[in-house]
Amino acid sequence: MDFSFTLQKEEYRDYWACRMLGDPSFRKLRHRCWLILPGILLLLIAIFFPVPWWVWPLAVGGSLLWVLLVNYLVARSMKKAAAQRAEQAGDEAYQPLHVELKEGKLWVNNTRRRLKDYRIFSNLLLLFLEDSDCVILPQRVFGEGNESFRRVADALEQCLKKEGGFD
């Protein structure tokens, strides 16, 4: 299988959004913010105990809405950060790529590369290489049908098995 393409800014932005999802700083921010309002509500309930029965469901509902709001705000900031990273990327991020899968081996721009893992995110197939590089295959290079994507996934599995020493 042979793919030649050039990444578009939207695809590169989606790649950075995927990278931001695993970023520890965003994960810490989200988990720390989750506890703010529920902690305050529990503290207020403990201070003013006994409270009417309707305060408990109100506190639980408010806490759930708070968690949803925090997730929305963190996702919005991740998208903004991903857009900034895509804008800051130099011309090397948008260079033409030639990716070839043949006989259980991966070639990128006529250079043999070792595949470590792959992941599907949004409209992208991300190929993680042994040297911490990532090759981004957009969905548009596979065509309209899911059949060609299935063949690529099978070829990637074959690459993983061969390079993992499972010949």
Residue pairs with C-beta under 8 A, 6 or more apart in sequence:
1 100
1 101
1 102
1 151
1 152
1 155
2 98
2 99
2 100
3 97
3 98
3 99
3 100
3 137
3 141
4 96
4 97
4 98
4 99
5 96
5 97
5 137
5 138
5 140
5 141
6 94
6 95
6 96
6 97
7 93
7 94
7 97
7 136
7 138
8 94
8 138
9 86
9 87
9 94
11 123
11 124
11 136
11 138
12 86
12 89
12 93
12 94
12 136
13 82
13 83
13 85
13 86
14 82
14 121
14 122
14 123
14 124
15 121
15 124
15 126
15 134
15 136
16 81
16 82
16 83
16 85
16 86
17 78
17 79
17 82
17 121
17 122
18 119
18 121
18 122
18 124
18 126
19 82
20 26
20 78
20 81
20 82
21 78
23 78
26 74
26 77
26 78
29 74
30 70
30 71
30 74
33 70
33 73
33 74
34 66
34 67
34 70
36 66
37 62
37 63
37 66
38 59
38 63
38 66
41 59
41 62
41 63
42 59
45 51
45 55
45 56
45 59
86 93
97 108
97 109
97 135
98 107
98 108
98 109
98 110
99 106
99 107
99 108
99 127
99 135
99 137
100 106
100 107
100 108
101 107
101 152
101 155
101 156
101 159
104 155
104 158
104 159
104 161
104 162
104 163
105 112
105 159
105 162
106 112
106 113
106 114
106 115
106 127
106 129
106 159
107 113
108 129
108 135
113 129
113 130
113 131
113 133
113 135
114 129
114 130
114 131
114 163
115 127
115 128
115 129
115 130
115 156
115 159
115 160
115 163
116 128
116 129
116 130
117 128
117 160
118 125
118 126
118 127
118 128
118 156
118 160
119 125
119 126
119 128
120 126
123 138
123 139
123 140
124 136
124 137
124 138
124 139
125 136
125 137
125 138
125 139
125 149
125 152
126 134
126 135
126 136
126 137
127 134
127 135
127 136
127 137
127 156
128 134
129 135
137 152
139 149
142 148
142 149
142 152
161 167
